[in-house]
Amino acid sequence: MTTPTELRLLPWSGPEGKPCYLSTDERGGYMSRLADNVEAVQLATAAELLEEAVETINEQEVAAEELRHLAKDLVGALRDVLRVATSRGHLLAVNEPRGPST
């Protein structure tokens, strides 16, 4: 049986915003590759939004509505990046070589 630390947090939410997990030992399987691709898109989107935010902040006059829209997009990107970081941190912890048992 798969232990909770062996589950991969997927980069999308299920119904009602609940986390989705993948239970598999197959790293190159379809769902693992799909999750990897979604994570890559999420990270690229966050990088683009960061550049847009820097440009917007450096502008002299920015409409309040534009700032609200940018803030909303940044919150979504930050949520995605945090989920990716959490998932990858769990994967690293599971895959770390364990020292000798005492």
QUIHU-V582891 format. One record per helix or strand. SS is the DSSP state (a for helix, b for strand). FROM is the first residue (numbers start at 0). LEN is the number of residues. If there is no record, write none. Layout:
{{SS & FROM & LEN} {SS & FROM & LEN}}
This chain:
{{a & 3 & 3} {b & 7 & 6} {a & 14 & 3} {b & 18 & 4} {a & 29 & 29} {a & 63 & 32}}
